[in-house]
Amino acid sequence: MNCFQIQNESTVRIKKSPVKAFLLKVLEILGKDKWEVSILLTGDAFIQKLNKEYRGKDEPTDVLSFAQVDSKEAFPEKGGRFYAGDIVISMETLAKNADYFGISMNEELKRLLVHGILHLCGMNHENNNPDQPMLVEQEKILKQFTGVVLL
């Protein structure tokens, strides 16, 4: 069974149980089992510090993923518990993005959670062009969650 730890340090109220249920289904779709993932919902100031320290970019971003392995080949054999890593989401930038794209914060949260999980799976993208394989996979997964409410 997969396990998630969710810590909300943002001002946006969330209900953890729907978020966990969503994440469990995403990992099921991806065929992942016995994964442990930590999710931190925070604000722009903290994510900006992380973005500067780990990516050299002194600006807030929407989501950062910190995988515990650096390649798909390093994943453990089936059967063992696997601490996949951490996902950090700025709820402030999430709100700005939702407004910019004309979507709900709920939809943007689902997108960022799936995005973070795909990074932990070892996927990456060169840019934000929607034809990038990772982003195509992200949208394919999201189509299965139309109407799911996390916020």
ABEGO torsion letter per residue (X at the ends): XBBBBBBBABABBBBAAAAAAAAAAAAAAAGBBGBBBBBBBBBAAAAAAAAAAAAGBBBBBABBBBBABABAAABBBBGBBBBAEBBBBBAAAAAAAAAAAGBBAAAAAAAAAAAAAAAAAGBBBABABAABAAAAAAAAAAAAABGBBAX
